[in-house]
Amino acid sequence: MLHVPRCYLLGKLDRMYYGNNKTTARNIGFDDSFIYDEIALKLANRKLPPEILLHNEEIKVFEAWTQKEGKTGY
């Protein structure tokens, strides 16, 4: 797994360039394997329980996106 922001994953790029991966990042002290491990677990089994914040506000952003004209579909 690479360190890639979600916006790049949703953009349906045809190619991605990178210089390092999570192993080389870990070797210099940037170890985020805990997060990767947590994401792989079912919500009930996570050490860091997820909590939804500002759902009502955030859903308005999604609703505005659905109404936007000229947007790029993903």
Secondary structure, DSSP 8 states (H G I E B T S, - for coil): -----HHHHHTT-S----S--HHHHHHTT---HHHHHHHHS-GGG-SS-----SHHHHHHHHHHHHH-TT----
